[in-house]
């Protein structure tokens, strides 16, 4: 690729002193160079964001929102360019890349319409107490490689509308779409409001511990999230963490197993299973187990696995070699403890391709059941009664999301109410809406993204308590 990319600091394109390769996961080969920052450039980016904060936060919120809307418009005008670059660096099929772009644009526009809430807590004619919300300052946004565009917009939209400025750091395996977004920021926003730096996983602690950063918004693994918390603790930064999950799908006994298998397959294999809320464990009643397994194995065998720009591609590669090797290790353990009924081996071709793989008859202590696989490999587990399966679904350090599938919606909803996860969907999956808050429980995170609550995460609640002067 001949296109050159630059970081963004104080409204300027910055190339830094070094570069690193960006790998196309469909080939395993480099296709572009990414500029690399150092600690001095992190300081420069934070200083630029801090200097821009007074004027940006003082700007009327309608003007800030209008500029965020212009970012959305500019992204929409270049959506095809973004989608093709996203497929190249991330690996997802082109239609899924375009879906991410449209979701990103919708998210920005949703926050354009939101406003921090001011509440009158008391007004008795003598004592008036007001809670209003003020911006925090500089936000460090650290994003992962599975959805590099929309997960940045989930942070940038509310942060900017609320009056904060930002330093964004994308994952080193998928930095280019964020740098392309930086070109739009240079055209639309005042200098310093958004800054973008790239690294090779070496500058995260520098950014999260930086004294000029007021809040860290992080999406990624639980292990890294714990390090972010530790790093931010020194200055008691505000922290939002959207972390890992091991989401259970519970199939009830009143549903057609063929229908259920189709829904669960889609929820498990979209983006090659590399979604924090992907279905990662499927629990199926004994009475439906055999036909369910037969159907989901058929779907897995018939899925088209290919490079994302190829016509008809349904499942792309695992995004990077490190994750590819991790999925292979988990799969090797699963082959020893259960029965593989579809897939099971990486494809014999360049790139990081693992076909949709279904494993049945696994014990609960198998790695594929206990850990977050983050790849196109799904265990299908048998259960006898509702209380048992709810206990098994909840027996996890994670609690991000989950699904329940059944014809009786009221019954399915009752089951969903007992699942210890931040979100549980009934007869649907990935029903994420920018107007609905999304949060994890247990070790799947803290704080909220999206919705009014997500906007408030980027503000300080400020109480003003006034009475007449006495005497």
C-alpha positions as CSV (number, residue, x, y, z in Angstrom):
1,X,0.0,0.0,0.0
2,X,1.4,3.3,-1.0
3,X,-0.7,5.4,1.3
4,X,1.2,7.1,4.1
5,X,-0.2,7.5,7.6
6,X,0.5,10.0,10.3
7,X,-0.3,10.4,14.0
8,X,-2.2,13.5,15.1
9,X,-0.8,15.9,17.7
10,X,-2.1,19.4,18.2
11,X,-3.7,19.5,14.8
12,X,-0.5,18.4,13.0
13,X,0.4,15.2,11.1
14,X,3.3,13.7,13.0
15,X,5.3,10.8,11.7
16,X,7.7,10.3,14.6
17,X,11.2,8.8,14.4
18,X,10.2,5.1,13.8
19,X,7.7,2.9,12.1
20,X,6.4,-0.6,12.5
21,X,4.7,-3.0,10.1
22,X,1.0,-3.6,9.9
23,X,0.1,-7.1,9.0
24,X,-2.8,-8.3,6.9
25,X,-4.1,-11.3,8.8
26,X,-5.5,-12.9,5.7
27,X,-1.9,-13.2,4.3
28,X,0.3,-12.9,7.4
29,X,2.3,-10.3,5.5
30,X,2.9,-6.6,6.0
31,X,1.0,-4.2,3.8
32,X,1.7,-0.8,5.4
33,X,3.9,1.1,7.8
34,X,2.6,2.8,10.9
35,X,4.4,5.7,12.6
36,X,5.5,4.9,16.1
37,X,5.4,7.3,19.1
38,X,7.7,7.6,22.0
39,X,7.2,8.8,25.6
40,X,8.1,12.4,24.5
41,X,5.3,12.4,21.9
42,X,2.9,11.1,24.5
43,X,3.8,14.1,26.7
44,X,3.3,16.4,23.7
45,X,-0.1,14.8,22.9
46,X,-1.3,15.1,26.5
47,X,0.0,18.7,26.7
48,X,-1.9,19.6,23.4
49,X,-5.1,18.1,24.7
50,X,-4.7,19.9,28.1
51,X,-4.0,23.2,26.3
52,X,-7.1,22.8,24.1
53,X,-9.4,21.8,27.0
54,X,-10.3,25.3,28.4
55,X,-11.5,26.7,25.0
56,X,-13.2,23.4,24.0
57,X,-15.0,23.0,27.3
58,X,-16.1,26.7,27.3
59,X,-17.6,26.3,23.8
60,X,-21.4,26.0,23.9
61,X,-22.4,22.4,23.9
62,X,-24.5,22.9,20.8
63,X,-21.4,24.0,18.9
64,X,-19.4,21.0,20.3
65,X,-22.2,18.6,19.3
66,X,-22.4,20.2,15.8
67,X,-18.7,19.5,15.3
68,X,-19.1,15.9,16.4
69,X,-21.9,15.7,13.9
70,X,-19.5,16.9,11.2
71,X,-17.1,14.1,12.1
72,X,-19.9,11.6,11.5
73,X,-20.8,13.2,8.1
74,X,-17.2,13.1,7.0
75,X,-16.9,9.5,8.0
76,X,-20.0,8.6,6.1
77,X,-18.6,10.3,3.0
78,X,-15.5,8.1,3.2
79,X,-17.2,5.0,4.5
80,X,-16.1,2.7,1.7
81,X,-12.5,3.8,2.1
82,X,-12.7,3.1,5.8
83,X,-14.3,-0.3,5.3
84,X,-11.8,-1.5,2.8
85,X,-8.9,-0.4,5.1
86,X,-10.6,-2.0,8.1
87,X,-10.9,-5.3,6.3
88,X,-7.3,-5.2,5.4
89,X,-5.9,-4.5,8.8
90,X,-8.5,-6.4,10.9
91,X,-9.6,-9.2,8.6
92,X,-13.4,-9.1,8.9
93,X,-15.5,-9.6,5.7
94,X,-16.2,-6.4,3.9
95,X,-19.9,-6.4,4.7
96,X,-19.1,-6.7,8.4
97,X,-16.5,-3.8,8.1
98,X,-19.2,-1.6,6.5
99,X,-21.6,-2.6,9.3
100,X,-19.0,-1.4,11.8
101,X,-18.6,1.9,9.9
102,X,-22.4,2.5,9.9
103,X,-22.6,1.7,13.6
104,X,-19.8,4.1,14.2
105,X,-21.6,6.9,12.4
106,X,-24.9,6.1,14.2
107,X,-23.1,6.2,17.5
108,X,-21.6,9.7,16.9
109,X,-25.0,11.0,15.8
110,X,-26.7,9.5,18.8
111,X,-24.3,11.4,21.2
112,X,-24.8,14.6,19.2
113,X,-28.4,14.5,20.5
114,X,-27.5,13.7,24.1
115,X,-26.9,16.3,26.8
116,X,-25.6,15.9,30.4
117,X,-28.5,16.2,32.8
118,X,-28.8,18.9,35.4
119,X,-31.1,18.0,38.3
120,X,-32.6,20.1,41.0
121,X,-32.3,17.9,44.1
122,X,-34.1,20.2,46.5
123,X,-36.0,23.5,46.1
124,X,-38.1,24.4,49.1
125,X,-38.1,28.1,48.7
126,X,-35.2,28.5,51.0
127,X,-32.7,25.8,50.1
128,X,-31.9,25.1,46.4
129,X,-29.6,22.2,45.6
130,X,-28.5,21.6,42.0
131,X,-26.5,18.8,40.6
132,X,-24.9,19.7,37.3
133,X,-22.1,18.0,35.3
134,X,-18.8,19.4,34.3
135,X,-16.2,17.8,31.9
136,X,-13.2,16.1,33.4
137,X,-10.3,17.2,31.2
138,X,-8.1,15.0,29.1
139,X,-9.4,11.5,28.3
140,X,-7.1,8.7,27.3
141,X,-9.0,6.3,25.0
142,X,-7.3,2.9,24.5
143,X,-9.0,0.7,22.0
144,X,-8.6,-3.0,20.9
145,X,-8.2,-4.7,17.6
146,X,-11.5,-6.4,17.1
147,X,-13.6,-3.3,16.5
148,X,-11.1,-0.5,16.2
149,X,-13.4,2.1,14.8
150,X,-16.7,1.8,16.7
151,X,-15.1,1.2,20.1
152,X,-13.2,4.5,19.6
153,X,-16.5,6.3,18.7
154,X,-18.2,4.8,21.8
155,X,-15.6,6.9,23.8
156,X,-15.0,9.9,21.6
157,X,-18.6,10.8,21.0
158,X,-19.6,11.3,24.7
159,X,-16.2,12.6,25.7
160,X,-16.2,15.5,23.1
161,X,-19.9,16.4,23.5
162,X,-19.4,16.6,27.3
163,X,-16.5,19.0,26.8
164,X,-13.4,16.8,27.3
165,X,-10.4,16.6,25.0
166,X,-8.7,13.3,24.1
167,X,-5.6,11.3,23.4
168,X,-6.4,8.1,21.6
169,X,-4.2,5.0,21.3
170,X,-5.3,2.3,19.0
171,X,-4.1,-1.3,19.2
172,X,-0.8,-1.8,17.3
173,X,-2.2,-4.5,15.0
174,X,-5.1,-2.2,13.8
175,X,-3.9,1.4,14.0
176,X,-4.6,2.5,10.4
177,X,-8.4,3.2,10.5
178,X,-7.8,5.3,13.6
179,X,-5.1,7.3,11.8
180,X,-7.5,7.7,8.8
181,X,-10.0,9.1,11.3
182,X,-7.3,11.5,12.4
183,X,-7.3,13.0,9.0
184,X,-10.9,13.9,9.5
185,X,-10.2,15.3,12.9
186,X,-7.6,17.6,11.5
187,X,-10.1,19.0,9.0
188,X,-13.0,19.4,11.5
189,X,-11.8,20.0,15.0
190,X,-9.7,22.7,16.7
191,X,-6.1,21.7,17.2
192,X,-5.5,19.5,20.3
193,X,-9.1,18.4,20.8
194,X,-8.3,15.0,19.5
195,X,-4.8,13.6,19.4
196,X,-3.7,10.1,18.2
197,X,-0.5,8.3,19.1
198,X,0.5,4.7,18.1
199,X,2.8,2.3,19.8
200,X,3.7,-1.4,20.0
201,X,2.1,-2.0,23.4
202,X,4.9,-0.1,25.2
203,X,3.3,3.3,25.9
204,X,0.1,2.3,27.6
205,X,1.5,2.7,31.1
206,X,3.0,6.1,30.2
207,X,-0.4,7.3,29.0
208,X,-2.6,5.8,31.8
209,X,-0.3,7.1,34.6
210,X,0.3,10.5,33.0
211,X,-0.5,13.3,35.5
212,X,-2.2,15.3,32.7
213,X,-4.8,12.6,32.0
214,X,-8.0,12.9,34.0
215,X,-9.8,9.7,32.8
216,X,-8.9,6.5,31.1
217,X,-11.5,4.7,28.9
218,X,-10.2,1.3,28.0
219,X,-11.6,-1.7,26.1
220,X,-9.6,-4.9,26.0
221,X,-8.8,-8.0,28.0
222,X,-9.5,-8.3,31.7
223,X,-5.8,-8.9,32.4
224,X,-4.8,-5.6,30.8
225,X,-7.7,-3.9,32.4
226,X,-6.3,-4.8,35.8
227,X,-3.0,-3.2,34.8
228,X,-4.9,-0.1,33.7
229,X,-6.6,0.2,37.0
230,X,-3.3,-0.1,38.9
231,X,-1.6,2.5,36.7
232,X,-4.5,5.0,37.0
233,X,-4.7,4.5,40.8
234,X,-1.7,6.7,41.5
235,X,-3.6,9.9,40.7
236,X,-7.1,8.4,41.3
237,X,-8.1,8.9,37.7
238,X,-11.6,8.1,36.6
239,X,-11.6,4.8,34.8
240,X,-14.1,3.0,32.5
241,X,-13.3,-0.6,31.7
242,X,-15.0,-2.8,29.1
243,X,-13.3,-6.1,29.5
244,X,-13.5,-9.7,28.5
245,X,-16.5,-12.1,28.6
246,X,-17.4,-15.7,28.5
247,X,-21.0,-15.2,27.4
248,X,-23.4,-18.1,27.8
249,X,-26.3,-18.8,25.4
250,X,-29.1,-20.8,27.1
251,X,-31.4,-22.6,24.7
252,X,-34.8,-23.5,26.2
253,X,-36.7,-26.7,25.5
254,X,-39.6,-25.0,23.7
255,X,-37.6,-23.9,20.6
256,X,-37.0,-25.6,17.3
257,X,-33.4,-26.8,17.6
258,X,-32.7,-26.0,14.0
259,X,-33.8,-22.4,14.5
260,X,-31.8,-22.1,17.7
261,X,-28.6,-23.5,16.1
262,X,-28.8,-20.9,13.4
263,X,-29.1,-18.0,15.9
264,X,-26.4,-19.3,18.1
265,X,-24.0,-20.0,15.2
266,X,-24.4,-16.4,14.0
267,X,-23.8,-15.1,17.5
268,X,-20.7,-17.2,18.0
269,X,-19.0,-16.8,14.6
270,X,-19.5,-13.2,13.5
271,X,-16.1,-11.4,13.2
272,X,-14.6,-14.9,13.6
273,X,-15.8,-15.0,17.2
274,X,-13.7,-12.0,18.0
275,X,-16.4,-10.0,19.8
276,X,-16.3,-9.3,23.6
277,X,-20.0,-10.3,23.6
278,X,-19.8,-13.2,21.2
279,X,-21.6,-16.4,22.3
280,X,-18.8,-18.4,23.8
281,X,-20.7,-21.2,25.5
282,X,-23.9,-22.8,24.3
283,X,-26.1,-24.7,26.8
284,X,-28.7,-26.9,25.2
285,X,-31.3,-29.2,26.9
286,X,-30.8,-32.9,26.6
287,X,-34.0,-33.3,24.6
288,X,-32.6,-31.0,21.8
289,X,-28.9,-31.7,22.1
290,X,-28.5,-34.1,19.2
291,X,-30.5,-32.2,16.5
292,X,-28.9,-28.9,17.7
293,X,-25.4,-30.3,17.4
294,X,-26.2,-31.8,14.0
295,X,-27.5,-28.5,12.6
296,X,-24.8,-26.2,14.1
297,X,-22.1,-28.6,12.8
298,X,-23.7,-28.4,9.3
299,X,-23.7,-24.6,9.4
300,X,-20.0,-24.6,10.5
301,X,-18.9,-27.0,7.7
302,X,-20.8,-24.9,5.1
303,X,-19.5,-21.5,6.1
304,X,-17.3,-19.7,3.6
305,X,-14.0,-18.9,5.2
306,X,-11.9,-16.5,3.1
307,X,-10.1,-13.2,2.8
308,X,-12.6,-10.5,3.7
309,X,-12.8,-8.8,0.3
310,X,-13.7,-12.1,-1.5
311,X,-17.2,-12.3,-2.7
312,X,-19.3,-14.5,-0.3
313,X,-16.7,-14.6,2.5
314,X,-18.5,-15.2,5.8
315,X,-15.7,-15.8,8.2
316,X,-12.3,-14.1,8.0
317,X,-9.0,-14.8,9.8
318,X,-8.1,-14.4,13.4
319,X,-6.7,-10.9,13.6
320,X,-3.1,-11.5,14.7
321,X,-0.6,-14.3,15.2
322,X,-0.6,-14.1,19.0
323,X,-4.3,-14.7,19.2
324,X,-4.1,-17.3,16.5
325,X,-1.7,-19.3,18.6
326,X,-3.8,-18.9,21.7
327,X,-6.9,-20.2,20.0
328,X,-4.9,-23.2,18.7
329,X,-3.8,-24.0,22.2
330,X,-7.4,-23.9,23.6
331,X,-8.5,-26.0,20.7
332,X,-5.8,-28.6,21.3
333,X,-7.1,-29.0,24.9
334,X,-10.7,-29.3,23.6
335,X,-9.8,-32.0,21.2
336,X,-8.4,-34.1,24.1
337,X,-11.4,-33.6,26.4
338,X,-14.4,-33.4,24.0
339,X,-15.5,-34.4,20.4
340,X,-14.9,-32.0,17.5
341,X,-17.9,-32.3,15.1
342,X,-16.9,-29.5,12.7
343,X,-13.6,-27.7,11.9
344,X,-10.8,-28.4,14.4
345,X,-7.7,-27.5,12.5
346,X,-6.3,-24.2,11.0
347,X,-6.6,-24.0,7.3
348,X,-3.5,-24.9,5.2
349,X,-3.0,-21.5,3.6
350,X,-1.3,-18.2,4.4
351,X,-2.9,-16.1,7.0
352,X,-4.4,-16.9,10.4
353,X,-7.5,-18.9,9.3
354,X,-9.3,-21.2,11.7
355,X,-12.6,-22.5,10.3
356,X,-15.8,-22.4,12.4
357,X,-15.2,-25.2,14.9
358,X,-17.9,-26.9,17.1
359,X,-16.9,-29.1,20.1
360,X,-19.4,-31.2,22.0
361,X,-19.3,-33.3,25.2
362,X,-16.8,-31.2,27.0
363,X,-16.4,-31.1,30.8
364,X,-16.9,-27.8,32.6
365,X,-13.2,-27.6,33.4
366,X,-12.1,-27.6,29.8
367,X,-10.3,-24.4,28.8
368,X,-12.8,-23.8,26.0
369,X,-15.5,-23.6,28.6
370,X,-13.7,-21.7,31.3
371,X,-11.7,-19.2,29.3
372,X,-12.5,-16.6,26.7
373,X,-11.5,-18.2,23.5
374,X,-12.0,-15.0,21.3
375,X,-12.0,-17.0,18.1
376,X,-14.3,-19.2,15.9
377,X,-14.5,-22.1,18.3
378,X,-17.7,-23.0,20.2
379,X,-18.4,-25.6,22.9
380,X,-21.9,-27.0,23.0
381,X,-22.9,-28.3,26.4
382,X,-25.8,-30.4,27.6
383,X,-28.0,-29.6,30.6
384,X,-31.0,-31.2,32.4
385,X,-32.9,-28.4,34.2
386,X,-33.1,-24.6,34.4
387,X,-31.6,-24.2,37.9
388,X,-28.7,-26.3,36.9
389,X,-27.9,-24.4,33.7
390,X,-28.3,-21.0,35.3
391,X,-25.8,-22.0,38.0
392,X,-23.3,-23.3,35.4
393,X,-23.7,-20.1,33.3
394,X,-23.1,-17.9,36.3
395,X,-20.1,-19.9,37.4
396,X,-17.6,-17.6,35.8
397,X,-15.3,-14.8,36.7
398,X,-16.8,-12.9,33.7
399,X,-20.2,-11.3,33.4
400,X,-20.4,-9.2,30.3
401,X,-23.5,-10.4,28.4
402,X,-25.5,-13.5,27.5
403,X,-28.5,-14.7,25.6
404,X,-31.6,-16.8,26.2
405,X,-33.5,-18.4,23.3
406,X,-37.1,-19.7,23.7
407,X,-40.6,-19.4,22.2
408,X,-42.2,-18.4,25.5
409,X,-40.7,-14.8,25.9
410,X,-42.0,-14.4,29.4
411,X,-40.3,-17.6,30.5
412,X,-37.1,-16.7,28.7
413,X,-37.1,-13.3,30.3
414,X,-37.4,-14.8,33.7
415,X,-34.3,-16.9,33.0
416,X,-32.5,-13.8,31.7
417,X,-33.2,-12.0,34.9
418,X,-31.2,-14.7,36.8
419,X,-28.1,-14.4,34.7
420,X,-25.3,-12.5,36.4
421,X,-24.2,-10.4,33.4
422,X,-24.4,-6.7,32.6
423,X,-26.6,-7.4,29.6
424,X,-28.7,-10.4,28.6
425,X,-30.6,-10.5,25.3
426,X,-33.7,-12.6,24.8
427,X,-34.1,-14.1,21.3
428,X,-31.6,-11.7,19.8
429,X,-27.8,-11.1,19.9
430,X,-25.5,-8.1,19.6
431,X,-28.5,-5.7,20.0
432,X,-26.2,-2.9,21.0
433,X,-27.8,0.6,20.7
434,X,-26.0,3.8,21.3
435,X,-29.0,5.0,23.4
436,X,-28.9,2.0,25.7
437,X,-26.1,1.8,28.4
438,X,-23.8,-1.2,28.2
439,X,-21.8,-2.4,31.2
440,X,-20.1,-5.5,32.6
441,X,-20.4,-7.2,35.9
442,X,-17.7,-9.1,37.9
443,X,-14.4,-9.1,36.1
444,X,-15.9,-8.0,32.8
445,X,-15.6,-4.3,33.6
446,X,-16.7,-1.2,35.5
447,X,-18.6,1.9,34.5
448,X,-20.9,2.2,31.5
449,X,-20.5,2.9,27.8
450,X,-23.3,4.3,25.6
451,X,-26.6,5.8,26.6
452,X,-27.1,8.7,29.0
453,X,-25.1,6.9,31.6
454,X,-22.2,6.5,29.2
455,X,-22.3,10.3,28.6
456,X,-22.2,10.9,32.3
457,X,-19.1,8.7,32.7
458,X,-17.2,11.6,31.1
459,X,-18.4,14.2,33.6
460,X,-18.0,15.1,37.2
461,X,-21.3,15.4,39.1
462,X,-21.1,18.9,40.8
463,X,-23.4,19.9,43.6
464,X,-24.2,23.5,44.3
465,X,-26.1,24.0,47.6
466,X,-27.5,27.5,48.1
467,X,-29.4,29.2,50.9
468,X,-30.1,32.9,51.6
469,X,-27.4,34.7,53.6
470,X,-28.3,34.8,57.3
471,X,-27.6,37.8,59.5
